[in-house]
Amino acid sequence: MLKKNAIVILLVVLLTVSSINCLLVCKKDTCDHVKCENATQENCNKPNQDLRKGGFCECCTVCFTTLAENEDCPQLLSTIGGPPPTVACGEGLKCANGKCIK
């Protein structure tokens, strides 16, 4: 009986995740319905910053910061449920325990 209940719960979870995923897929006209506060070169002028497509479905222009070694970085779990991050570790680095490392 316990095994049967576990299978039912697993199926419900999988169907829920699948349904949510279908709702969140970026479609051709998605950006027509997204309000952006686009970044400009004037407010994106710090070192290691550049303008990129970002935000929900990459509909907006965001100020993106490339982080150097030993700089603080957002861990994956802290970004779930919010907007996509506008910072990331630079090339050859990864985020581990909240720091960019080689």
Backbone hydrogen bonds in HBPLUS format (Angstrom, degrees):
<---DONOR---> <-ACCEPTOR-->    atom                        ^
c    i                          cat <-CA-CA->   ^        H-A-AA   ^      H-
h    n   atom  resd res      DA  || num        DHA   H-A  angle D-A-AA Bond
n    s   type  num  typ     dist DA aas  dist angle  dist       angle   num
A0005-ASN N   A0001-MET O   3.02 MM   4  6.33 157.5  2.07 152.1 157.7     1
A0006-ALA N   A0002-LEU O   3.00 MM   4  6.23 154.3  2.06 147.2 154.2     2
A0007-ILE N   A0003-LYS O   3.08 MM   4  6.35 152.1  2.16 145.0 151.9     3
A0008-VAL N   A0004-LYS O   3.07 MM   4  6.35 158.0  2.12 148.0 153.8     4
A0009-ILE N   A0005-ASN O   2.94 MM   4  6.16 163.6  1.97 151.8 156.1     5
A0010-LEU N   A0006-ALA O   2.94 MM   4  6.11 158.6  1.99 145.2 151.3     6
A0011-LEU N   A0007-ILE O   2.95 MM   4  6.18 158.0  2.00 149.1 154.6     7
A0012-VAL N   A0008-VAL O   3.00 MM   4  6.25 159.1  2.04 151.1 156.4     8
A0013-VAL N   A0009-ILE O   2.98 MM   4  6.22 162.1  2.01 153.1 157.6     9
A0014-LEU N   A0010-LEU O   2.94 MM   4  6.15 165.0  1.97 152.5 156.5    10
A0015-LEU N   A0011-LEU O   2.93 MM   4  6.10 161.0  1.96 150.8 155.8    11
A0016-THR N   A0012-VAL O   2.95 MM   4  6.10 154.9  2.02 147.0 154.1    12
A0017-VAL N   A0013-VAL O   2.95 MM   4  6.18 168.6  1.96 157.1 159.4    13
A0018-SER N   A0014-LEU O   2.96 MM   4  6.05 160.2  2.00 146.0 152.0    14
A0019-SER N   A0015-LEU O   2.93 MM   4  6.07 156.1  1.99 144.4 150.7    15
A0020-ILE N   A0016-THR O   2.97 MM   4  6.21 164.6  2.00 155.5 159.1    16
A0021-ASN N   A0017-VAL O   2.94 MM   4  6.09 160.2  1.98 149.0 154.9    17
A0022-CYS N   A0018-SER O   3.09 MM   4  6.35 153.7  2.16 146.0 152.0    18
A0023-LEU N   A0019-SER O   3.16 MM   4  6.46 148.0  2.26 144.7 153.2    19
A0023-LEU N   A0020-ILE O   3.09 MM   3  5.12 120.1  2.47  95.9 110.9    20
A0024-LEU N   A0020-ILE O   3.09 MM   4  6.33 139.4  2.26 148.0 158.9    21
A0024-LEU N   A0021-ASN O   3.22 MM   3  5.23 130.6  2.48  95.5 108.1    22
A0030-THR N   A0027-LYS O   3.10 MM   3  5.16 166.8  2.12 111.5 115.3    23
A0032-ASP N   A0029-ASP O   3.03 MM   3  5.41 144.2  2.16 109.3 119.9    24
A0033-HIS N   A0030-THR O   2.99 MM   3  5.69 160.9  2.03 120.1 125.9    25
A0034-VAL N   A0031-CYS O   3.37 MM   3  5.04 168.8  2.39  98.7 102.0    26
A0039-ALA N   A0061-THR O   2.95 MM  22  5.64 169.0  1.96 134.4 137.5    27
A0043-ASN N   A0040-THR O   3.16 MM   3  5.58 130.1  2.42 106.2 117.2    28
A0044-CYS N   A0041-GLN O   3.34 MM   3  4.97 162.6  2.38  97.2 101.4    29
A0049-GLN N   A0046-LYS O   3.23 MM   3  5.66 134.2  2.45 143.7 137.3    30
A0066-THR N   A0048-ASN O   2.90 MM  18  5.41 163.8  1.93 159.7 163.3    31
A0050-ASP N   A0064-PHE O   2.94 MM  14  5.43 149.7  2.03 147.2 157.1    32
A0064-PHE N   A0050-ASP O   2.85 MM  14  5.43 169.5  1.86 164.6 162.6    33
A0052-ARG N   A0062-VAL O   3.01 MM  10  5.50 157.8  2.06 153.0 159.9    34
A0062-VAL N   A0052-ARG O   2.75 MM  10  5.50 165.8  1.77 166.3 170.1    35
A0054-GLY N   A0060-CYS O   2.75 MM   6  5.45 157.4  1.80 158.0 162.7    36
A0060-CYS N   A0054-GLY O   3.16 MM   6  5.45 158.0  2.21 159.3 153.9    37
A0058-GLU N   A0055-GLY O   3.13 MM   3  4.99 165.8  2.15 120.4 117.1    38
A0059-CYS N   A0056-PHE O   3.13 MM   3  6.05 148.4  2.24 127.6 131.1    39
A0065-THR N   A0086-THR O   2.87 MM  21  6.31 160.8  1.91 152.4 157.2    40
A0088-ALA N   A0065-THR O   3.16 MM  23  6.72 144.6  2.30 160.5 168.8    41
A0067-LEU N   A0088-ALA O   2.76 MM  21  5.80 173.9  1.77 151.6 153.8    42
A0090-GLY N   A0067-LEU O   2.87 MM  23  5.42 142.1  2.02 152.4 150.0    43
A0071-GLU N   A0068-ALA O   3.14 MM   3  5.72 157.2  2.19 137.3 137.6    44
A0070-ASN N   A0100-CYS O   2.72 MM  30  4.99 175.4  1.72 149.6 148.3    45
A0100-CYS N   A0071-GLU O   2.94 MM  29  5.59 148.9  2.03 152.6 162.6    46
A0073-CYS N   A0098-GLY O   2.99 MM  25  5.06 155.2  2.05 112.0 118.0    47
A0078-SER N   A0075-GLN O   2.92 MM   3  5.53 138.5  2.10 117.8 129.4    48
A0079-THR N   A0076-LEU O   3.04 MM   3  5.49 156.8  2.10 113.3 120.6    49
A0082-GLY N   A0079-THR O   3.32 MM   3  5.65 165.0  2.34 124.0 126.4    50
A0093-LEU N   A0090-GLY O   3.05 MM   3  5.60 150.9  2.14 140.7 140.8    51
A0094-LYS N   A0101-ILE O   2.77 MM   7  5.47 155.1  1.84 154.7 162.7    52
A0101-ILE N   A0094-LYS O   2.82 MM   7  5.47 165.6  1.84 158.0 160.3    53
A0096-ALA N   A0099-LYS O   2.93 MM   3  5.48 168.3  1.94 156.9 155.5    54
A0099-LYS N   A0096-ALA O   3.13 MM   3  5.48 158.9  2.18 113.6 119.7    55
